[in-house]
Amino acid sequence: MALDGIITDQCKKNVIAVVFPNTRHRCCLWHIMKKVPEKLGGLTTYKTIKHDLKQLVYESTSTIHFELGWEQFISNFDLHHNE
């Protein structure tokens, strides 16, 4: 079976690669956004970060628009070393 892409709830990527070696794996956006408070909630600018992140994620009109916005987002909040 050939798939162009598969969206999962953050399961192990290596399993997807073994079973579907030529398939792009993406994590579910809902699951990613659900982890925002856990990952960034301790930052003093969390409310602004959350607002700007939601705007970037939900209002980007293209991959290029998102990528440029992501770079700006990381710079604006000095998140270069935040895992």
Secondary structure, 3 states (H helix, E strand, C coil): CCCCEEEECCCCHHHHHHHCCCCEEEECHHHHHHCHHHHHCCCCCHHHHHHHHHHHHHHCCCHHHHHHHHHHHHHHCCCCCCC
